[in-house]
Amino acid sequence: YQIDDVPSGEIAVLVYVDENENGFIDKNFIGIPKEPLGISNNYRPKGPPAFGRAKFTVIDGKTTSIDIEIYKVLGERGRLGIGAGVIARSSPYVGSSTTVLQPIPAIAYNGERLQWLGPNAQYGFLGGGRWRLAASASYRIGVYEESDSPALLGLGDRDSTMMAGLGFRYEIPGGINMLLRYEHDVLGKIGGGDATARLSKGFQAGWLRIAPQLQVNWLSEDLTNHDFGVPLSAATPDRPAYDTGSSISYEAGFSSFIELTEDWRIILSLSAEFFPDEITNSPIVADDHAIKGFAAITYVF
C-alpha cells in the first residue's frame, strides 16, 4: 500500500484487517482489539501502545518502505501475566498512623470476555461496542485491626471479603469512559453492598499511559458501620455508640500503565476518598479522607 502526502518527521503506522467490513476495529468486552492488526517496527505491546516504540522518521521528498506483520493481540487463548502486587490504604482512625498493606499475587489475564487484574475481575456477557455489561468481582481489604490504635480496642479486627455484582461501561464520545457498578458481599462476612459511578479518560505520554478519574461511592449501612461505626456492645465512656447509616463519598485519583518492555509492565492506581459527615462524626474517625492504592509488576506471556 502507498500512503501519499505524509508530513516529514516522526510518525507511527497501525494497520488492521477489517474482517467484517464495518469500517472500524472491533473490540472485545474489555476494549482490546479482536481483529488482526500490525504496528510499525513490528511492535507488539501487551497493553496500550506507546508511540515511542512504534515511531520512525519520514524525510520530505523521500520514499520510506516498511514491513508490518499482522497478528492477533490476544493470540488464540488470551494473554496471561504473572507477578507480585500490593493493596494499600491509609488509616483515618483516631490515634492510628498504620497503613494497611496486603501483598497479593498479581495475576493478570485478558481474554475474549474475561479480564482479571489483581484484586478485580470481570466477565462481559452483553454488548461489545460502545457499551458493555459485565459480571464483576473484587477483593475488599479489611480496613483495620483493633491493635492499630487504643481507640479501636474492643472493636475486633475488620474482615476482608469478596464482593460481586454487575458493571455497566459506556464509552462517551471524546474518549471518556463511564462505569456504573453494584457489588454485594457474597461471602456474607459483613453484609450489604456498594455502588460506584466513575468517569475516566486515558492519555498516552511515551511509555506511560495515565487515566485520571472521578468517582462517587455509595456504601450500604452494613458496610459503613463495619468500617466506621461503634456498636452498643463495644461502647465506652470515651467512645460512645455510633450508627453511621449508609454513606456517599467522593473519590479522585488515577490509574497508570507503564510499559517497561513489550513483556514487562507496571500497573499502578492511586486515589483519595473524601468522607461525608456520617463517617467523620464517628468517635473513632480522625481524618476526613483516606488514600488508597494498588501496585503490581507483571510479566505477560
C-alpha positions in Angstrom: 0.0 0.0 0.0 1.2 3.5 -0.7 0.3 6.5 1.5 0.9 9.9 -0.1 1.2 13.4 1.4 2.7 12.1 4.6 4.3 15.1 6.5 8.0 14.7 7.3 9.0 13.9 10.9 8.3 11.1 13.3 5.2 9.0 12.6 3.8 5.6 13.5 1.5 3.3 11.4 -1.2 0.9 12.6 -3.0 -1.3 10.1 -5.8 -3.8 10.7 -7.8 -6.4 8.8 -11.5 -5.3 8.8 -12.8 -8.8 8.8 -16.5 -7.9 8.9 -16.1 -4.7 6.7 -17.8 -2.4 9.2 -15.2 0.4 9.0 -13.6 0.2 12.4 -11.6 -2.1 14.6 -13.9 -4.4 16.6 -13.0 -4.7 20.3 -13.9 -7.3 22.9 -15.8 -6.6 26.2 -12.7 -5.1 27.7 -11.9 -2.8 24.8 -9.0 -4.8 23.3 -9.0 -5.2 19.5 -10.3 -8.5 18.3 -9.4 -8.2 14.6 -5.8 -8.8 13.4 -3.6 -5.8 13.3 0.0 -4.7 13.0 2.1 -1.7 14.1 5.2 -0.2 12.6 8.6 -1.6 13.8 6.6 -4.8 14.3 5.9 -3.5 17.8 3.6 -5.9 19.8 2.5 -4.3 23.0 0.7 -6.2 25.8 -1.3 -3.1 26.6 -2.0 0.3 25.3 0.7 1.0 22.6 3.4 3.6 23.2 4.2 6.0 20.3 7.9 6.0 21.1 8.2 2.3 20.4 6.3 2.4 17.1 7.7 5.6 15.6 10.0 6.0 12.6 11.3 9.0 10.6 9.8 10.2 7.3 12.1 12.5 5.2 10.4 15.0 2.9 10.7 14.0 -0.8 12.0 10.5 0.0 10.0 7.3 -0.1 10.2 5.2 3.0 9.3 1.5 2.9 8.3 -0.5 6.0 7.1 -4.1 6.5 4.4 -4.8 9.1 3.5 -8.3 10.3 -0.2 -8.8 11.2 -1.0 -10.6 14.5 -3.9 -11.1 17.0 -3.4 -9.0 20.1 -4.9 -11.7 22.4 -3.5 -14.6 20.5 -5.6 -17.8 20.4 -6.3 -18.1 24.1 -5.8 -14.7 25.6 -2.9 -13.1 27.4 -1.7 -14.3 30.8 0.5 -12.3 33.1 2.1 -13.2 36.5 3.8 -11.1 39.0 3.5 -9.5 42.5 1.4 -6.7 43.8 0.2 -4.9 46.9 -3.0 -3.3 48.1 -2.6 -0.3 50.4 -4.9 2.0 52.4 -4.1 4.8 54.8 -5.7 4.8 58.3 -8.2 7.7 59.1 -8.8 6.4 62.6 -8.1 8.2 65.9 -4.6 7.6 67.2 -3.6 5.4 64.2 -0.8 6.0 61.8 -0.8 2.5 60.4 -1.1 1.9 56.7 -2.9 -1.3 55.8 -0.8 -3.3 53.3 -2.0 -6.6 51.7 0.5 -8.3 49.4 -1.2 -10.4 46.7 -0.2 -12.5 43.7 -0.6 -10.2 40.6 -2.3 -12.5 38.2 -3.4 -10.7 35.0 -5.5 -12.3 32.2 -7.1 -10.6 29.2 -9.4 -12.8 27.1 -12.3 -12.5 24.7 -14.7 -11.9 27.6 -12.8 -12.3 30.8 -10.4 -9.8 32.4 -8.6 -10.5 35.7 -6.3 -7.9 37.1 -5.0 -8.3 40.7 -8.0 -7.9 43.1 -10.5 -7.2 40.3 -12.2 -9.4 37.7 -15.0 -9.0 35.2 -16.7 -11.2 32.6 -18.5 -9.5 29.8 -21.8 -11.1 28.6 -23.7 -8.4 26.7 -22.7 -5.6 24.4 -19.2 -5.1 22.9 -19.4 -1.8 21.0 -19.6 1.5 22.9 -21.4 -0.2 25.8 -20.7 -3.4 27.7 -22.5 -5.2 30.6 -20.3 -7.5 32.7 -20.4 -9.6 35.9 -17.7 -8.3 38.3 -15.9 -9.4 41.4 -13.4 -7.6 43.7 -11.4 -8.4 46.8 -12.3 -5.9 49.6 -9.4 -5.5 52.1 -10.2 -5.2 55.9 -9.7 -1.6 56.9 -8.1 -2.0 60.4 -7.0 -4.3 63.2 -8.0 -3.3 66.7 -4.3 -3.2 67.7 -3.8 -0.3 65.3 -4.9 2.2 67.9 -6.2 2.4 71.5 -9.3 4.0 70.1 -10.1 0.7 68.3 -9.5 -1.8 71.1 -12.5 -4.0 71.7 -14.0 -3.5 68.3 -12.3 -6.5 66.8 -10.3 -6.8 63.5 -12.2 -5.8 60.4 -12.8 -8.6 57.9 -11.7 -8.8 54.3 -14.3 -10.3 51.9 -15.2 -10.9 48.3 -17.7 -8.5 46.5 -19.5 -9.5 43.3 -22.2 -7.9 41.1 -22.8 -6.2 37.8 -21.0 -3.4 36.0 -22.1 -1.3 33.0 -19.4 0.5 30.9 -20.1 3.1 28.2 -17.6 4.9 26.0 -18.7 8.5 25.8 -17.5 10.4 22.6 -14.2 12.1 23.3 -12.6 9.1 24.8 -14.3 9.4 28.2 -15.3 6.1 29.9 -18.2 5.8 32.3 -18.6 2.9 34.7 -21.7 2.2 36.8 -21.3 -0.8 39.1 -23.0 -2.5 42.1 -21.4 -5.3 44.1 -22.6 -7.2 47.2 -20.7 -9.1 49.9 -21.1 -12.6 48.5 -19.3 -14.3 51.4 -21.6 -12.8 54.0 -18.8 -11.7 56.3 -20.0 -8.2 56.5 -23.3 -8.0 54.6 -24.6 -5.2 52.4 -23.2 -3.8 49.2 -21.6 -0.8 47.5 -22.3 1.1 44.2 -19.8 3.1 42.1 -20.2 5.8 39.4 -16.9 6.7 37.7 -15.7 8.8 34.8 -12.2 8.4 33.4 -10.1 9.3 30.4 -6.8 7.9 29.3 -3.8 9.8 28.0 -0.6 8.4 26.4 2.8 10.1 27.1 5.7 8.0 25.7 5.9 4.7 27.6 3.4 5.9 30.2 -0.4 5.8 30.0 -2.3 7.6 32.7 -6.1 7.8 33.2 -7.4 10.4 35.7 -10.7 9.5 37.2 -13.5 10.9 39.3 -15.8 8.7 41.3 -18.9 8.7 43.6 -19.2 5.8 46.1 -22.3 4.6 47.9 -21.9 2.2 50.9 -24.8 0.4 52.5 -25.4 0.8 56.2 -23.8 -2.7 56.9 -20.6 -1.8 55.2 -20.3 1.8 56.5 -20.9 0.6 60.1 -18.5 -2.2 59.7 -15.7 0.3 58.8 -16.6 3.3 60.9 -19.4 2.5 63.4 -19.3 1.7 67.1 -21.8 -1.0 68.2 -23.6 -0.5 71.5 -21.9 -3.7 72.9 -18.4 -2.1 72.4 -19.3 1.4 73.6 -17.2 3.0 76.4 -17.3 6.4 78.2 -14.7 7.7 75.8 -16.1 6.0 72.7 -19.9 6.2 72.6 -22.0 4.0 70.4 -22.4 5.4 66.9 -24.5 4.2 64.0 -23.4 5.7 60.6 -26.3 4.7 58.4 -25.4 4.4 54.7 -22.9 6.9 53.2 -21.9 8.6 50.0 -18.3 9.5 49.5 -16.3 11.2 46.6 -13.0 10.0 45.2 -10.4 11.4 42.8 -7.3 9.6 41.5 -5.7 8.0 38.6 -4.6 4.6 37.2 -1.5 4.2 35.1 0.2 1.6 32.9 4.0 1.7 32.5 5.4 -0.4 29.7 9.0 -1.4 30.7 9.4 -3.7 27.7 6.9 -5.5 25.4 6.6 -8.2 28.1 7.2 -6.4 31.5 4.8 -3.8 32.8 3.9 -1.9 35.9 0.3 -1.2 36.9 -0.5 1.5 39.4 -3.7 3.1 40.8 -3.9 5.7 43.5 -6.9 7.7 44.8 -8.1 9.9 47.7 -11.5 9.2 49.1 -13.3 12.1 50.9 -15.7 11.1 53.6 -19.1 12.6 54.4 -20.3 13.8 57.8 -21.9 10.4 58.5 -18.3 9.0 58.7 -16.2 11.9 60.0 -18.6 12.3 63.0 -17.8 8.9 64.2 -15.8 8.8 67.5 -13.2 6.5 66.0 -12.5 8.7 62.9 -9.9 11.5 62.9 -9.4 12.3 59.2 -11.9 13.3 56.5 -10.2 11.2 53.8 -8.2 8.1 53.1 -5.5 7.3 50.5 -6.0 4.0 48.6 -3.8 2.3 46.1 -2.8 -0.8 44.2 0.6 -1.5 42.5 1.9 -4.5 40.6 4.7 -5.6 38.3 3.8 -8.4 35.8 5.3 -10.4 33.0 2.9 -11.1 30.2 3.2 -14.2 28.1 
